[in-house]
Structures are given as structure tokens and as C-alpha cells.
């Protein structure tokens, strides 16, 4: 930095301000400093800059993962967040910290390696939120806890998304519609999307005077096959399946084929919170409620940066609906299901 300052004929502090942006510098002076850096091939030391500015310029994306890794839909959240962080001059670090890794999270927070954190896969009662708040680490949620007061978040509007999906199927003439959710264990853990879509499905179906039937499914193709078998056992006349379980949905499609049923002539299928890449993998391509994952990742990072640069008391709370994209997996039912008396929802866990 001394060499750069000497060549540009400015003070060392001016070079520092150009690098950190902590004070306004005229464009002419900035250009001189940047030209000197280029001539000397000067590469700022990120660790030293972090010590001087008390900023690491590193943001964390905490996303629990299992052996399945990241699918195309989850990846969209990550790429949207990474692009927004990079555009602002930050690095984004992906860390698979879940609710069972609180000691690891405490150590991570105490080391002050991250300027701020975005949380994903949020539960209604998520202890990670409390750990980060107690440690004074700025955070934004992709998802929502049960009590959202005092927190910034961006989440999917599950109520509107489910309502539109059900309305699409009812508009085609379907009356026996089954919702395949995440697993019973996921529901019991308090995973927000699974619980909110369950409740939204009950509300949407009863609003149309129809019986809501929900089946939990393990996140696997085998889980999808088992869930569809359970669905037919509970609703033999079903003509449509709404599913929010990308791993299970291919098992659902396979089980339908194995039963000699055609999609969409015999059974229509709608995939919830899905990327176009996943929807196009199926045959026929899936009608889907397309996830706004990339936009949500970007919005979360932008909100986090406002916390870092602003007074810190502003809260960003936003819901985004999924968009209905009609492809080849939904159609008018070949044989309309008979009206059945409405019962209480089943399989809710």
C-alpha cells in the first residue's frame, strides 16, 4: 500500500479508503490509485483488509444438507445469493449447519469470520436464529420462524401458491386431489414449508367443498411410490396429485406407470416449489408452481447488506408466490371422480 501511495502521490490512508469504501474519494483520485495498483500488480490482502476494517467481506449461507446434496431447485437459491454477494464485493461461504449443529454454529459465530449470515431450511422454532442473535451476528432468513417479529426474512407465499395450484386442478374438473408432502419426521420437526403447505392445502380444498387428503413421503423415489400407494388406499378415486417433494415425485410418476395409469389422462400431477430444470426432466414435463429461488437468494443478501451498512434496525419481510407454469402433466380428468362427503384431513402427522 505504501508503494501504491507513493506512485499515485496520495496518502496511505487514501489508498485504504479506495480499497474499503469507508470514505468517499473523488473519481480522479480513485483512478490514480487504481492505475498505480495495476502498474504495480498490487493484490490487496483480504485478511489484512478485514483486520483493518473489522469486516471480513465474507457472508455465510447456512443450509443443512444430507447425502443427496443440492438439487437444481436448491441450487437456484445459492446461485442467486452468490451473485448478489459478488456484485457487492463479498464472498459467500456455504455451510451445512442445521439445527443439530448448534455448538459448531456457536464456534463459528464467536470467531467473527462472517460479517453476516443467511439462514435456509428454517423451522418454526429454529434455535440457530437464537444462537446468532445472542452472538450479535446479523442474519436474514430465507423462510420464517413462527414468531417473525424482529427478524428480516424472504419466504415463499405458500398460502397463495397452494391456493393457485388447487384452483388450477379444480378448474380442470378434478375433485379428488391428494397432496404429497415431505416426510412425517420433517413435519414433526417443525419445518415451516411442510407445515404451511399442509395448512394451506386444507384451507384451499375445504374452500372448494372438497376433502383434503395429505400423505407424507420420505424424500426418495421409493418414498414417492409408497406415498402414492397410500394415496390410492385412502382416496381410490383420486384423479390428481399435488406434490412438494422433488425427490419423491419421480417415484410417484413411476408408480403411476406401474399401475398402468397415464399422466395426465388418468391422473394429473402438479409439482410444487420446483425449478424449470427439474420440471422438464419428467415425461411428460411437469406442470409446476415454479420456485422464485434465485430472486429469494438475491433479496436475502441485499437485505443482509443493508443491515451491515445501515443503522441495523430496519426489517425486511417479504413473501413471494410461486408462478404456475402449465406443461404436459395436467389435463381434464378422463373420468370425473364422484362427489364424496367431506371428512377431516388424513395423514397430517
C-alpha positions as CSV (number, residue, x, y, z in Angstrom):
1,X,0.0,0.0,0.0
2,X,2.9,2.3,0.7
3,X,4.3,1.7,-2.8
4,X,0.9,2.4,-4.3
5,X,0.5,5.6,-2.4
6,X,4.0,6.7,-3.4
7,X,3.3,6.1,-7.1
8,X,-0.1,7.7,-7.1
9,X,1.2,10.6,-5.0
10,X,-1.5,10.2,-2.3
11,X,-1.5,9.2,1.4
12,X,-1.6,5.6,2.5
13,X,-5.0,6.3,4.2
14,X,-6.4,7.4,0.8
15,X,-5.4,4.1,-0.7
16,X,-7.1,2.3,2.2
17,X,-10.3,4.4,1.6
18,X,-10.3,3.4,-2.1
19,X,-10.0,-0.3,-1.1
20,X,-12.5,-0.3,1.7
21,X,-15.0,2.3,0.5
22,X,-15.3,3.6,4.1
23,X,-14.9,7.3,3.0
24,X,-15.9,9.0,-0.3
25,X,-13.0,9.6,-2.6
26,X,-13.1,11.7,-5.8
27,X,-13.2,9.8,-9.1
28,X,-9.9,11.4,-10.2
29,X,-8.1,10.3,-7.1
30,X,-9.7,6.8,-7.3
31,X,-8.5,6.5,-10.9
32,X,-4.9,7.4,-9.9
33,X,-4.9,4.8,-7.1
34,X,-6.3,2.1,-9.3
35,X,-3.8,2.9,-12.1
36,X,-1.0,2.6,-9.6
37,X,-2.3,-0.7,-8.3
38,X,-2.5,-2.0,-11.9
39,X,1.1,-0.8,-12.7
40,X,2.5,-2.5,-9.6
41,X,0.2,-5.5,-9.9
42,X,-0.9,-4.9,-6.3
43,X,-3.3,-7.5,-4.9
44,X,-4.9,-6.5,-1.6
45,X,-4.6,-9.0,1.2
46,X,-8.1,-9.9,2.2
47,X,-7.2,-10.9,5.7
48,X,-5.3,-7.7,6.4
49,X,-8.1,-5.6,5.0
50,X,-10.6,-7.4,7.2
51,X,-8.5,-6.7,10.3
52,X,-8.2,-3.1,9.4
53,X,-11.8,-2.5,8.6
54,X,-13.3,-5.1,11.1
55,X,-15.0,-6.6,8.1
56,X,-14.1,-10.0,6.6
57,X,-16.2,-9.3,3.4
58,X,-17.4,-12.9,3.9
59,X,-21.1,-13.8,4.2
60,X,-22.4,-17.2,5.3
61,X,-25.2,-19.2,3.8
62,X,-26.3,-21.8,6.4
63,X,-28.1,-24.6,4.6
64,X,-28.5,-28.1,6.1
65,X,-27.7,-30.8,3.7
66,X,-27.8,-34.6,3.6
67,X,-26.2,-37.2,1.4
68,X,-28.4,-36.1,-1.5
69,X,-26.6,-32.8,-1.8
70,X,-28.1,-29.9,-3.7
71,X,-30.7,-30.3,-6.4
72,X,-31.4,-27.8,-9.2
73,X,-34.1,-26.1,-7.2
74,X,-31.9,-25.6,-4.1
75,X,-29.0,-24.5,-6.3
76,X,-31.0,-21.6,-7.6
77,X,-31.2,-20.1,-4.1
78,X,-27.4,-20.5,-3.7
79,X,-26.5,-19.0,-7.1
80,X,-28.9,-16.0,-6.6
81,X,-27.3,-15.3,-3.2
82,X,-23.7,-15.8,-4.5
83,X,-24.3,-13.4,-7.5
84,X,-25.7,-10.7,-5.2
85,X,-22.8,-11.1,-2.7
86,X,-20.2,-11.0,-5.5
87,X,-21.7,-7.9,-7.0
88,X,-21.3,-6.1,-3.7
89,X,-17.7,-7.2,-3.3
90,X,-18.4,-10.1,-0.8
91,X,-17.5,-13.8,-0.8
92,X,-20.3,-16.2,0.0
93,X,-19.4,-19.4,2.0
94,X,-21.9,-22.3,2.1
95,X,-22.0,-24.1,5.4
96,X,-24.2,-27.1,6.1
97,X,-25.2,-26.1,9.6
98,X,-28.5,-27.4,10.8
99,X,-30.5,-27.4,14.0
100,X,-28.4,-30.2,15.4
101,X,-25.1,-28.4,14.9
102,X,-25.6,-25.6,17.5
103,X,-22.1,-26.0,19.1
104,X,-20.5,-25.7,15.7
105,X,-22.6,-22.6,15.0
106,X,-21.6,-21.0,18.3
107,X,-17.9,-21.6,17.5
108,X,-18.4,-20.1,14.0
109,X,-20.2,-17.1,15.4
110,X,-17.6,-16.5,18.1
111,X,-14.7,-16.5,15.6
112,X,-16.2,-13.5,13.8
113,X,-15.3,-14.9,10.5
114,X,-18.6,-13.9,8.9
115,X,-19.9,-10.4,8.6
116,X,-23.5,-11.7,8.4
117,X,-25.5,-14.9,7.8
118,X,-28.4,-16.0,5.6
119,X,-30.3,-19.0,7.1
120,X,-32.1,-21.6,4.9
121,X,-34.4,-24.6,5.7
122,X,-35.9,-22.6,8.6
123,X,-38.1,-24.4,11.2
124,X,-40.9,-22.7,13.0
125,X,-38.8,-22.8,16.2
126,X,-35.3,-22.6,14.9
127,X,-32.6,-22.4,17.6
128,X,-30.0,-21.2,15.0
129,X,-31.8,-17.9,15.0
130,X,-31.4,-17.5,18.8
131,X,-27.7,-18.5,18.7
132,X,-26.9,-15.9,16.0
133,X,-28.9,-13.2,17.7
134,X,-27.2,-13.8,21.1
135,X,-23.8,-13.7,19.3
136,X,-24.7,-10.4,17.7
137,X,-24.3,-11.8,14.1
138,X,-26.6,-10.0,11.6
139,X,-28.9,-12.5,9.9
140,X,-31.6,-12.8,7.3
141,X,-33.9,-15.8,6.9
142,X,-34.9,-17.5,3.7
143,X,-38.0,-18.9,5.3
144,X,-39.9,-17.9,8.5
145,X,-40.0,-18.8,12.1
146,X,-43.3,-19.0,13.9
147,X,-42.7,-15.6,15.5
148,X,-41.2,-13.2,12.9
149,X,-41.2,-10.1,15.0
150,X,-37.7,-8.5,14.9
151,X,-36.3,-10.6,12.1
152,X,-35.8,-10.0,8.4
153,X,-36.9,-12.7,6.0
154,X,-37.9,-13.5,2.5
155,X,-40.1,-16.5,2.0
156,X,-42.5,-18.2,-0.4
157,X,-46.1,-17.2,-0.1
158,X,-47.2,-20.8,0.5
159,X,-50.9,-19.9,1.1
160,X,-51.2,-18.2,-2.3
161,X,-49.1,-20.8,-4.1
162,X,-51.1,-23.8,-2.8
163,X,-54.4,-21.9,-3.4
164,X,-53.4,-21.3,-7.1
165,X,-52.3,-24.9,-7.6
166,X,-55.5,-26.3,-6.2
167,X,-57.6,-23.8,-8.2
168,X,-55.8,-25.0,-11.4
169,X,-56.8,-28.6,-10.8
170,X,-60.3,-27.8,-9.6
171,X,-60.8,-25.6,-12.7
172,X,-59.9,-28.6,-14.9
173,X,-62.6,-30.6,-13.2
174,X,-60.6,-32.6,-10.5
175,X,-62.4,-33.3,-7.3
176,X,-60.3,-36.0,-5.7
177,X,-56.9,-34.4,-5.1
178,X,-54.1,-35.7,-2.9
179,X,-51.3,-33.7,-1.5
180,X,-47.9,-35.5,-1.1
181,X,-45.8,-33.6,1.4
182,X,-42.4,-34.1,3.0
183,X,-41.9,-36.9,5.5
184,X,-43.7,-37.3,8.8
185,X,-40.4,-36.7,10.6
186,X,-39.9,-33.4,8.7
187,X,-43.4,-32.3,9.7
188,X,-42.8,-33.3,13.3
189,X,-39.5,-31.3,13.3
190,X,-41.5,-28.1,12.6
191,X,-40.2,-27.5,9.1
192,X,-42.0,-24.3,8.0
193,X,-42.8,-25.1,4.3
194,X,-44.2,-28.5,5.1
195,X,-46.5,-27.3,7.8
196,X,-47.6,-24.1,6.0
197,X,-48.4,-26.0,2.8
198,X,-50.3,-28.6,4.8
199,X,-52.5,-26.0,6.4
200,X,-52.9,-24.1,3.1
201,X,-54.0,-27.3,1.3
202,X,-56.6,-28.0,3.9
203,X,-57.9,-24.4,3.6
204,X,-57.9,-24.5,-0.2
205,X,-59.7,-27.8,-0.5
206,X,-62.3,-27.1,2.1
207,X,-62.9,-23.7,0.4
208,X,-63.9,-25.7,-2.7
209,X,-66.1,-28.0,-0.7
210,X,-63.6,-30.9,-1.2
211,X,-62.0,-33.4,1.1
212,X,-58.3,-32.7,1.8
213,X,-56.1,-35.8,1.9
214,X,-52.4,-35.3,2.7
215,X,-49.8,-38.1,2.5
216,X,-46.3,-37.6,4.0
217,X,-43.5,-39.1,1.9
218,X,-39.9,-39.8,2.5
219,X,-37.5,-37.8,0.3
220,X,-36.7,-40.6,-2.1
221,X,-38.2,-42.3,-5.2
222,X,-39.2,-45.2,-3.0
223,X,-40.9,-42.8,-0.7
224,X,-42.9,-41.4,-3.6
225,X,-44.0,-44.9,-4.7
226,X,-45.1,-45.7,-1.1
227,X,-46.9,-42.4,-0.8
228,X,-48.9,-43.0,-4.0
229,X,-49.9,-46.4,-2.9
230,X,-51.1,-44.9,0.4
231,X,-52.9,-42.2,-1.5
232,X,-54.9,-44.8,-3.6
233,X,-55.7,-46.7,-0.4
234,X,-57.2,-43.5,1.2
235,X,-58.7,-42.0,-2.0
236,X,-59.3,-44.7,-4.6
237,X,-61.0,-42.3,-7.0
238,X,-58.1,-39.8,-7.0
239,X,-57.5,-38.0,-10.3
240,X,-54.8,-35.5,-9.3
241,X,-51.7,-35.4,-7.2
242,X,-50.1,-32.2,-5.8
243,X,-46.6,-32.8,-4.5
244,X,-43.9,-30.8,-2.8
245,X,-41.2,-33.3,-2.7
246,X,-38.9,-33.3,-5.7
247,X,-37.1,-36.5,-4.9
248,X,-40.3,-38.4,-4.3
249,X,-42.2,-37.1,-7.3
250,X,-40.3,-39.3,-9.8
251,X,-41.3,-42.3,-7.7
252,X,-44.9,-41.1,-7.9
253,X,-44.7,-41.0,-11.7
254,X,-43.1,-44.4,-11.7
255,X,-45.8,-45.9,-9.5
256,X,-48.5,-44.4,-11.8
257,X,-46.9,-46.0,-14.8
258,X,-46.5,-49.3,-12.9
259,X,-50.3,-49.3,-12.3
260,X,-51.0,-48.7,-16.0
261,X,-52.1,-45.2,-15.4
262,X,-51.4,-42.4,-17.8
263,X,-50.3,-38.8,-16.9
264,X,-52.3,-36.7,-17.4
265,X,-55.2,-38.7,-18.9
266,X,-55.8,-40.8,-15.8
267,X,-54.0,-38.7,-13.1
268,X,-52.8,-35.1,-13.3
269,X,-49.7,-34.2,-11.4
270,X,-48.5,-30.7,-10.2
271,X,-45.1,-30.3,-8.7
272,X,-44.8,-27.6,-6.0
273,X,-41.8,-25.2,-5.4
274,X,-39.9,-26.7,-8.4
275,X,-37.3,-25.3,-10.8
276,X,-37.9,-25.5,-14.6
277,X,-34.9,-27.8,-14.9
278,X,-36.5,-30.4,-12.7
279,X,-39.9,-30.0,-14.2
280,X,-38.5,-30.6,-17.7
281,X,-36.8,-33.9,-16.6
282,X,-40.1,-35.7,-16.4
283,X,-42.1,-37.3,-19.2
284,X,-44.4,-35.6,-19.7
285,X,-42.9,-32.3,-18.5
286,X,-44.4,-31.4,-15.2
287,X,-46.9,-28.6,-14.6
288,X,-45.3,-26.8,-11.7
289,X,-45.5,-24.0,-9.2
290,X,-42.1,-22.6,-10.1
291,X,-39.9,-21.6,-7.2
292,X,-38.6,-18.0,-7.1
293,X,-35.3,-19.3,-5.6
294,X,-32.8,-17.2,-7.4
295,X,-34.7,-14.0,-6.6
296,X,-35.1,-15.0,-3.0
297,X,-31.4,-15.6,-2.7
298,X,-30.6,-12.2,-4.1
299,X,-33.2,-10.4,-2.0
300,X,-31.9,-12.1,1.2
301,X,-28.3,-11.0,0.5
302,X,-29.4,-7.4,-0.3
303,X,-31.4,-7.2,2.9
304,X,-28.4,-8.5,4.9
305,X,-26.1,-5.9,3.3
306,X,-28.5,-3.2,4.3
307,X,-28.2,-4.5,7.9
308,X,-24.4,-4.3,7.7
309,X,-24.3,-0.8,6.2
310,X,-27.3,0.8,7.8
311,X,-28.4,1.6,11.3
312,X,-29.4,-2.1,11.8
313,X,-33.0,-1.6,13.0
314,X,-34.6,-1.8,9.5
315,X,-36.5,-5.1,9.0
316,X,-37.2,-6.6,5.6
317,X,-40.1,-9.0,5.5
318,X,-41.3,-10.2,2.1
319,X,-43.4,-13.1,0.6
320,X,-43.1,-14.2,-3.0
321,X,-45.5,-16.6,-4.6
322,X,-44.5,-19.4,-6.9
323,X,-45.6,-19.0,-10.5
324,X,-47.9,-21.6,-12.2
325,X,-46.3,-22.9,-15.4
326,X,-48.6,-25.3,-17.2
327,X,-46.8,-28.1,-19.1
328,X,-47.9,-31.6,-20.0
329,X,-48.8,-33.3,-16.7
330,X,-52.3,-31.7,-16.1
331,X,-55.5,-32.1,-18.1
332,X,-59.2,-32.5,-17.7
333,X,-59.8,-35.8,-16.0
334,X,-60.9,-38.6,-18.3
335,X,-63.5,-39.9,-15.8
336,X,-64.6,-37.3,-13.2
337,X,-64.5,-38.6,-9.6
338,X,-67.8,-38.9,-7.8
339,X,-68.5,-36.3,-5.1
340,X,-67.6,-37.7,-1.7
341,X,-68.6,-36.4,1.7
342,X,-66.0,-34.1,3.3
343,X,-64.1,-35.7,6.1
344,X,-61.3,-34.3,8.3
345,X,-57.8,-34.3,6.7
346,X,-55.8,-37.5,6.9
347,X,-52.2,-38.4,7.1
348,X,-51.3,-35.0,8.6
349,X,-48.9,-36.4,11.2
